[in-house]
Amino acid sequence: MFEQLNGVPRLLMHADLKPVQGDRFQPTGFADLGAAVYERPDGTRMLLVESAQSMANRLEHTCLAGDGPDISPELQGLPYVVTRLIGTIAGKNSNIKIDTKTSSLIEAHRLNSPFIISNESFRSQFVERANYSVGKPIDWRRVASAIFFFDPNALLHGVFMANLDDGRIKTRAVTGFIEAADAREVLSGGVKNNPIDPTGKIRAVNLFDKDVYSNVPYHRTEFTAAHITAYFNLDLALLHGYSLGPSPTELLIALALYKIRRLLFGGLRLRTACDLTIENELAIDSPTGFVMPSAEVLLDVIRKNIVECSKQGLFVNPPVTELTTEVKTKKQGAKQTDEDSPEDPTNE
C-alpha cells in the first residue's frame, strides 16, 4: 500500500487553516507564560497555536468512542488496556466510593499511567515481553513489539515509561503542531454580572466564604494572523527500525494518516474561541509524489491489518486487556517521595 514510502525517513505534511468565522482565535496558553509568541530570524512574529503534546492527545481523541475510555467501533480489534479504578477516597464531608474506568487511550503517557503500570501482573508481562532490565541495554525491537502487542496507539503517540524501573523507555512516531505567522494581539474583555447585588454582599449560606458573587471584570487576549498552519511529521525511519514486519508497519502508517485526516476534517474546534477549518487539501512536503489516500481507503487498510496482526499473534488476545486498580487518597501533609513525584505533564 505504501511502497512510495520505502526508504523514506520522514513523511512531512502541512495544512493551511483559518477560523471558521471572523479572524480572531485563541491559542494554547501555558502557566506563568501565557501564549507562546516568538520571532523568526527574519523578524516575522510567530505564535504557537497548539503544542505537540496537545496535538498527540487530539489525534488520539479522533478514534475514541465518545470521550473514551474505549476505542471507536470502526477500530474494534486494536489492542489497548482498560483499568477499573475502585476504592474509597476522602470527600469534603464524607468518604466517596470510586468505581470508574480509564484506559491507555486517554491516560497521560498511555501504558505508563500509574493506574496501569502499577498492576504487578501487567507490569511483569510487559517487562518479560520487552526483555527490559535495569543495567542492560534496551532492545528497542522487543520494546516496540511489547508496546504494539498491548496498545499500538501508544507506539504512535508517545510513551514515556518513567514509572517502569529506571525509566529509559521513551518513544513517539507521529508529531504535530499548529503555528501562526505574522500574529497580532486582539485585546478585549468583559464582565460577569450579578443582576441581584453587584457588590456581592448577598450570599448563599453554603458558599458564604466564596468570593464568586460580585460583578467580576476580566480581560481577554486573542490573536489574528496572516497564516495558520498545521504541521505533521511521521517518523518512518523509526517505524521501520523497529522491524515489526510488513503488516504492523503498514497498520501504524495507515492509522497515523487516518487520524490526521479525522482531525483536520472534523476535530479542529480546539477551544471555545479557537474553531478552525482546513482551507485546502493536506499538502505532502516530502516525499514528493506521494498522494494521501482517502479516509475510506485508510480505514480498509487498517481493518485488513488488524485481522492480519491478530492471526500472526502480534496482538494480545483478547485485544482489550482488563485490569483492576485500587485507589486511595494521599494523606494531607505527607512528604512526597520519588515514587509520588508527578510525571512530565506535557505527555511527551
C-alpha positions as CSV (number, residue, x, y, z in Angstrom):
1,M,0.0,0.0,0.0
2,F,2.8,2.5,0.9
3,E,5.5,1.4,-1.5
4,Q,6.3,5.0,-2.3
5,L,7.4,5.5,1.4
6,N,10.0,2.7,1.3
7,G,13.4,4.1,2.2
8,V,11.9,7.5,3.1
9,P,12.9,8.7,6.6
10,R,10.1,11.1,7.2
11,L,6.6,11.8,5.8
12,L,6.2,15.5,6.2
13,M,2.8,17.2,5.7
14,H,1.1,20.5,6.3
15,A,-2.4,22.0,6.0
16,D,-3.4,25.7,5.9
17,L,-6.1,26.6,8.4
18,K,-8.4,29.5,9.1
19,P,-11.0,30.5,11.7
20,V,-14.5,29.2,10.8
21,Q,-15.8,32.8,11.5
22,G,-14.0,36.1,11.5
23,D,-10.3,36.5,12.1
24,R,-9.8,36.0,15.8
25,F,-8.7,32.9,17.5
26,Q,-7.4,31.9,21.0
27,P,-4.0,30.0,21.1
28,T,-3.0,27.5,23.7
29,G,-1.7,29.0,27.0
30,F,0.9,28.0,29.4
31,A,1.0,28.5,33.2
32,D,3.1,31.6,34.1
33,L,3.8,32.2,30.4
34,G,0.5,32.7,28.6
35,A,0.6,32.5,24.8
36,A,3.9,31.3,23.2
37,V,4.9,34.3,21.0
38,Y,8.2,34.2,19.3
39,E,10.1,35.7,16.3
40,R,11.7,34.1,13.3
41,P,15.2,35.2,12.4
42,D,13.7,37.4,9.7
43,G,11.6,39.2,12.3
44,T,8.2,37.6,11.5
45,R,6.1,37.4,14.6
46,M,5.0,33.8,15.2
47,L,2.6,32.2,17.6
48,L,2.3,28.6,18.8
49,V,-1.4,27.8,18.4
50,E,-1.3,24.1,19.5
51,S,1.7,22.2,21.0
52,A,2.9,18.8,20.1
53,Q,1.7,17.3,23.4
54,S,-1.8,18.7,22.9
55,M,-1.9,17.5,19.2
56,A,-1.0,14.0,20.3
57,N,-4.0,13.9,22.6
58,R,-6.2,15.4,19.9
59,L,-5.1,12.8,17.4
60,E,-5.9,10.1,19.9
61,H,-9.3,11.6,20.6
62,T,-10.4,11.2,16.9
63,C,-10.6,7.4,17.4
64,L,-12.3,7.2,20.7
65,A,-15.9,6.1,21.4
66,G,-17.2,9.5,22.5
67,D,-14.6,10.8,25.0
68,G,-13.4,7.3,25.9
69,P,-12.1,5.3,27.6
70,D,-12.9,2.8,24.8
71,I,-11.9,2.8,21.2
72,S,-14.4,3.8,18.4
73,P,-16.4,0.9,16.8
74,E,-14.7,1.1,13.4
75,L,-11.3,0.2,15.1
76,Q,-12.5,-2.7,17.2
77,G,-9.7,-5.3,17.4
78,L,-6.9,-2.8,18.1
79,P,-5.4,-3.6,21.5
80,Y,-5.5,-1.2,24.4
81,V,-5.6,-1.5,28.2
82,V,-8.6,-0.7,30.3
83,T,-8.3,-0.5,34.1
84,R,-11.2,-0.3,36.6
85,L,-10.4,2.1,39.5
86,I,-12.1,1.1,42.8
87,G,-11.7,2.3,46.3
88,T,-12.8,4.9,48.8
89,I,-11.4,8.4,48.9
90,A,-12.0,11.2,51.4
91,G,-14.6,13.7,50.4
92,K,-15.3,17.1,52.0
93,N,-18.0,15.8,54.3
94,S,-17.8,12.1,53.9
95,N,-15.9,9.3,52.2
96,I,-16.7,8.7,48.5
97,K,-16.7,5.4,46.8
98,I,-14.9,5.2,43.5
99,D,-15.8,2.8,40.7
100,T,-14.8,4.0,37.3
101,K,-12.8,3.2,34.2
102,T,-9.8,4.6,32.4
103,S,-7.6,3.3,29.6
104,S,-4.3,3.6,27.9
105,L,-6.1,5.6,25.2
106,I,-6.8,8.6,27.4
107,E,-4.2,8.3,30.2
108,A,-1.1,10.6,30.3
109,H,1.8,8.6,28.9
110,R,-0.5,5.8,27.9
111,L,0.8,2.5,29.2
112,N,3.0,4.3,31.8
113,S,-0.1,5.5,33.6
114,P,0.3,4.7,37.3
115,F,-3.1,3.1,37.2
116,I,-1.8,0.7,34.6
117,I,1.9,0.0,35.1
118,S,1.4,-0.4,38.9
119,N,-0.6,-3.6,38.2
120,E,2.0,-6.3,39.0
121,S,0.6,-8.9,36.6
122,F,0.6,-6.4,33.7
123,R,4.0,-5.0,34.6
124,S,5.6,-8.4,34.7
125,Q,4.1,-9.4,31.3
126,F,5.3,-6.2,29.7
127,V,8.8,-6.4,31.2
128,E,9.2,-10.0,30.0
129,R,7.9,-9.4,26.5
130,A,10.1,-6.2,26.2
131,N,13.1,-8.1,27.6
132,Y,13.6,-5.0,29.8
133,S,16.0,-5.0,32.7
134,V,17.8,-2.4,34.8
135,G,21.5,-2.2,33.9
136,K,21.1,-3.8,30.5
137,P,20.9,-2.1,27.0
138,I,17.4,-1.6,25.7
139,D,16.3,-4.0,23.0
140,W,14.2,-1.5,21.1
141,R,12.7,-4.1,18.8
142,R,11.5,-6.1,21.7
143,V,10.2,-2.9,23.4
144,A,8.4,-1.8,20.3
145,S,6.9,-5.3,19.9
146,A,5.7,-5.2,23.5
147,I,4.1,-1.8,23.2
148,F,2.5,-2.8,19.9
149,F,1.2,-6.0,21.5
150,F,-0.7,-4.2,24.2
151,D,-1.5,-0.8,22.5
152,P,-0.3,0.2,19.0
153,N,-1.6,3.7,19.6
154,A,0.9,4.3,22.3
155,L,3.7,3.5,19.9
156,L,2.4,6.2,17.6
157,H,1.6,9.0,20.0
158,G,4.3,8.5,22.6
159,V,5.0,6.7,25.8
160,F,7.5,7.8,28.4
161,M,7.7,4.9,30.9
162,A,9.1,6.9,33.8
163,N,7.2,4.6,36.2
164,L,8.9,1.5,35.0
165,D,12.2,0.7,36.8
166,D,14.8,3.2,35.7
167,G,12.5,4.9,33.2
168,R,14.5,4.7,30.0
169,I,11.7,3.8,27.5
170,K,10.6,6.9,25.6
171,T,9.3,6.9,22.0
172,R,6.9,8.8,19.7
173,A,6.4,8.2,15.9
174,V,4.0,10.9,14.9
175,T,4.3,14.6,15.8
176,G,2.0,17.5,15.0
177,F,1.8,21.2,15.9
178,I,0.0,24.3,14.8
179,E,1.6,27.7,14.4
180,A,0.5,31.1,13.1
181,A,2.7,33.6,11.2
182,D,2.5,37.4,11.4
183,A,0.5,37.1,14.6
184,R,-1.1,40.2,16.3
185,E,-2.8,40.5,19.6
186,V,-6.5,41.4,19.9
187,L,-7.2,42.8,23.4
188,S,-10.8,42.8,24.7
189,G,-12.6,42.0,27.9
190,G,-15.9,41.5,29.6
191,V,-17.6,41.3,33.0
192,K,-19.5,38.6,34.9
193,N,-22.6,40.4,36.1
194,N,-24.6,39.8,39.3
195,P,-28.1,41.1,38.5
196,I,-29.2,40.9,42.1
197,D,-26.4,42.5,44.0
198,P,-23.3,43.8,42.1
199,T,-21.4,44.3,45.5
200,G,-21.6,40.6,46.3
201,K,-22.7,41.1,49.9
202,I,-25.8,38.9,49.4
203,R,-24.5,35.3,49.6
204,A,-25.8,31.7,49.8
205,V,-25.2,30.2,53.2
206,N,-23.4,27.1,51.9
207,L,-21.0,29.2,49.9
208,F,-20.7,32.2,52.2
209,D,-16.9,32.4,52.1
210,K,-16.5,32.0,48.3
211,D,-15.9,35.3,46.5
212,V,-17.9,34.5,43.5
213,Y,-20.8,36.8,43.9
214,S,-20.0,40.4,42.8
215,N,-19.5,41.7,39.3
216,V,-16.2,40.4,38.0
217,P,-14.4,42.2,35.2
218,Y,-11.9,40.3,33.1
219,H,-9.5,40.8,30.2
220,R,-9.1,38.6,27.2
221,T,-6.3,38.3,24.7
222,E,-7.0,36.7,21.3
223,F,-4.9,36.8,18.1
224,T,-5.2,37.4,14.4
225,A,-2.6,36.0,11.9
226,A,-1.7,36.2,8.2
227,H,-1.4,32.4,8.1
228,I,-2.3,29.5,10.4
229,T,-0.6,26.1,9.5
230,A,-0.8,22.6,11.0
231,Y,2.3,20.5,10.5
232,F,2.6,16.7,10.8
233,N,5.8,14.5,10.9
234,L,5.5,10.8,10.7
235,D,8.9,9.2,11.6
236,L,9.0,6.3,9.1
237,A,12.7,5.6,9.9
238,L,11.7,4.9,13.5
239,L,8.8,2.6,12.5
240,H,10.9,0.7,10.0
241,G,13.7,0.5,12.5
242,Y,11.5,-1.4,14.9
243,S,11.4,-4.3,12.4
244,L,7.9,-5.2,13.4
245,G,7.1,-6.7,10.0
246,P,5.0,-5.6,6.9
247,S,1.6,-5.8,8.5
248,P,2.3,-3.9,11.7
249,T,4.2,-1.2,9.9
250,E,1.5,-0.7,7.3
251,L,-1.1,-0.6,10.1
252,L,0.8,2.1,12.0
253,I,1.3,4.2,8.9
254,A,-2.4,3.9,7.9
255,L,-3.6,4.6,11.4
256,A,-1.5,7.7,11.7
257,L,-2.7,9.1,8.4
258,Y,-6.3,8.2,9.2
259,K,-6.1,10.1,12.5
260,I,-4.6,13.1,10.8
261,R,-7.4,13.1,8.3
262,R,-10.0,12.8,11.0
263,L,-8.5,15.7,13.0
264,L,-8.3,18.0,10.0
265,F,-11.8,17.4,8.7
266,G,-13.7,17.2,12.0
267,G,-11.7,17.9,15.1
268,L,-10.3,21.4,14.9
269,R,-12.5,23.1,17.5
270,L,-9.6,23.4,19.8
271,R,-11.2,25.8,22.3
272,T,-14.3,27.8,22.6
273,A,-12.6,30.8,20.9
274,C,-10.5,28.7,18.6
275,D,-12.6,26.9,16.0
276,L,-10.6,26.3,12.8
277,T,-11.2,24.7,9.5
278,I,-8.9,23.5,6.7
279,E,-8.6,25.7,3.7
280,N,-7.5,23.2,1.2
281,E,-6.3,19.6,0.8
282,L,-3.5,18.3,3.1
283,A,-0.2,19.1,1.3
284,I,2.7,16.5,1.2
285,D,6.0,18.2,1.6
286,S,8.2,15.1,1.5
287,P,8.4,12.7,-0.3
288,T,7.2,14.5,-3.4
289,G,4.8,12.4,-5.5
290,F,3.1,10.7,-2.5
291,V,-0.7,11.1,-2.6
292,M,-2.6,10.9,0.7
293,P,-5.2,8.1,0.5
294,S,-8.8,8.9,1.4
295,A,-10.1,8.1,4.8
296,E,-12.2,5.2,3.4
297,V,-9.1,3.6,1.8
298,L,-7.0,4.1,5.0
299,L,-9.7,2.5,7.2
300,D,-9.9,-0.5,4.9
301,V,-6.1,-0.9,5.2
302,I,-6.3,-0.6,9.0
303,R,-9.0,-3.2,9.3
304,K,-7.2,-5.6,7.0
305,N,-4.0,-5.4,9.0
306,I,-5.9,-5.7,12.3
307,V,-7.0,-9.1,11.2
308,E,-3.6,-10.0,9.8
309,C,-1.8,-8.9,13.0
310,S,-4.2,-10.9,15.1
311,K,-3.7,-14.0,13.0
312,Q,0.1,-13.6,13.4
313,G,-0.2,-13.4,17.2
314,L,1.2,-9.9,17.3
315,F,-1.8,-8.7,19.4
316,V,-2.8,-9.7,22.9
317,N,-5.8,-11.9,22.9
318,P,-8.5,-10.7,23.8
319,P,-7.4,-7.3,22.4
320,V,-8.7,-5.3,25.4
321,T,-6.6,-6.0,28.5
322,E,-8.7,-5.5,31.6
323,L,-7.1,-4.6,34.9
324,T,-8.4,-3.5,38.3
325,T,-6.5,-1.0,40.4
326,E,-7.3,0.0,44.0
327,V,-7.1,3.8,44.6
328,K,-6.8,5.8,47.8
329,T,-6.4,9.4,48.9
330,K,-2.9,10.8,49.6
331,K,-2.6,11.8,53.2
332,Q,-2.6,15.5,53.8
333,G,0.9,16.8,54.7
334,A,2.5,13.5,53.7
335,K,6.1,14.0,52.4
336,Q,6.4,13.5,48.7
337,T,8.8,10.7,47.8
338,D,10.3,9.9,44.4
339,E,7.5,7.4,43.8
340,D,5.0,10.2,44.4
341,S,6.7,12.6,42.0
342,P,4.4,13.8,39.3
343,E,5.0,12.7,35.7
344,D,6.1,15.1,33.0
345,P,2.7,16.8,32.4
346,T,3.4,17.6,28.8
347,N,2.6,14.0,27.7
348,E,5.9,13.8,25.9
